[in-house]
């Protein structure tokens, strides 16, 4: 009986470890100003394979993502968010893309600005 219980316990531990392997949570600043920005930023982040959750906070300008680090890395999320027009801590959006954002979405891009 003890062997069966021990075997089930080990099986449970292995299953739990496999289920949570690779999942990481990261937060970083992404510039934006409104609800349309929130939708755009979150959609871009979720388009990266391996990202399972993306939540951008309008008040803090912080994007929190949950991702599988065996499938992607946080750098890829910075890149795709910048590709839709939003500067991040590590990646600046191209001017052409930023200029196409609706007026309500245009945030301050002052050079040398540290938030």
C-alpha positions in Angstrom: 0.0 0.0 0.0 2.8 2.4 0.9 4.4 1.7 -2.5 1.2 2.6 -4.4 0.8 5.9 -2.4 4.4 6.8 -2.9 4.2 6.0 -6.6 1.1 8.2 -7.0 2.8 11.0 -5.1 5.9 10.8 -7.4 3.6 10.8 -10.5 1.8 13.9 -9.1 5.1 15.7 -8.6 6.2 14.9 -12.1 2.9 16.1 -13.6 3.0 19.3 -11.6 6.6 20.0 -12.6 5.9 19.5 -16.3 2.8 21.7 -16.2 4.6 24.7 -14.8 8.0 24.3 -16.6 8.9 27.3 -18.7 6.2 29.7 -17.5 7.5 33.1 -16.6 6.0 36.4 -15.8 7.7 39.7 -16.8 6.7 43.4 -16.5 8.0 46.3 -18.5 7.1 49.8 -19.5 5.2 50.4 -22.8 4.2 53.9 -23.8 0.6 54.6 -24.7 -2.3 56.8 -23.7 -5.7 55.3 -24.1 -7.9 52.2 -24.3 -7.1 51.8 -28.0 -3.5 51.6 -27.1 -4.3 49.0 -24.5 -6.0 46.8 -27.1 -3.3 47.2 -29.7 -0.4 46.5 -27.2 -2.1 43.4 -25.7 -3.1 42.0 -29.1 0.5 42.4 -30.3 2.0 40.7 -27.2 -0.5 37.8 -27.5 0.5 37.3 -31.1 3.9 36.0 -30.0 3.8 32.2 -29.8 4.3 31.2 -26.2 2.6 34.3 -24.7 -0.5 33.2 -22.8 -1.4 36.4 -21.0 -0.9 40.1 -21.6 -2.2 42.9 -19.5 -1.2 46.6 -20.1 -2.1 49.1 -17.3 -3.0 52.6 -18.6 -2.1 54.3 -15.3 1.3 52.8 -14.9 2.1 52.1 -18.6 3.3 48.6 -17.5 2.8 45.5 -19.6 2.7 42.3 -17.7 3.1 39.1 -19.7 3.0 35.4 -18.9 5.0 33.3 -21.4 6.6 30.0 -21.9 10.3 30.6 -22.0 10.9 27.4 -23.9 8.9 28.9 -26.9 9.8 32.6 -26.8 11.6 35.3 -24.9 10.7 38.8 -23.6 12.8 40.4 -26.3 10.4 39.2 -29.0 7.5 40.8 -27.2 9.4 44.1 -27.1 9.9 43.9 -30.9 6.3 43.1 -31.8 4.9 45.8 -29.5 7.2 48.4 -31.2 6.2 47.1 -34.6 2.6 48.3 -33.8 3.8 51.8 -32.8 4.6 51.7 -29.1 8.0 52.3 -27.6 9.1 49.9 -24.9 12.1 50.1 -22.5 14.2 48.2 -25.0 12.7 48.9 -28.4 11.7 52.1 -30.1 8.9 52.0 -32.6 9.7 53.3 -36.1 8.7 56.8 -36.7 6.5 55.8 -39.8 4.5 53.4 -37.6 4.2 55.8 -34.7 3.0 58.6 -37.1 0.2 56.3 -38.3 -1.3 55.9 -34.8 -4.6 57.8 -34.1 -4.0 61.2 -32.5 -5.4 60.0 -29.2 -2.7 57.3 -29.1 0.3 59.6 -29.7 2.4 59.7 -26.5 5.3 61.9 -25.7 8.5 60.6 -27.4 10.9 63.2 -26.1 14.4 62.0 -26.7 16.4 61.2 -23.5 13.2 60.9 -21.5 13.6 58.5 -18.5 10.3 57.4 -16.9 
